[in-house]
């Protein structure tokens, strides 16, 4: 995997974690995830 692609994936991961982290429990629940799942969901989205 190229360095640029790895960097873009990392950026996507960080943005996803940040966006989900700003949501409250109700909003996360509406998406079917809980706070403990944020990093797993972000990893799946980015990689």
N, C-alpha and C positions, 0 to 999 in steps of 0.2 A: 504494500500500500504506500502510495507516495506521501511525502511529508505534508504537502498542501491538503491532500484529502484527509489525513489524520487530524490536521489542525481544524479543518472545516467541521469534521465530526465532533471534535471536542467543543467547538463553539456552539454547535447545535445542541449538544448535551447540556452545556452550561445555561443556555437560554431556556431550554425546557425546564430544567430544575428551578431556575429563577421564576419563570412564569407560574409553574405549579405551586411553588413555595409561597407565592403571594395570595393564592386562593385560600378561602376559609374552608372549614370542614364540610359545610353544606355543598359548596361548589365542587369540591373533590368527590364527595359522595355522589353527586349528580353524574359525574364522569365514571363512576364505578371504581374509584381508587381511594386509598386512604393515605395519610401523610407518610407512613412507613414505605409505601410503594413508589414514591416520587422518583427516587434514583433508579429503580428498576425500570420504570416506565420511560424515563429519559434515556437510559442506556439502549433500550429497545428501539426508541425513536431515532437515535443518532447512529447506531451501529447496526 
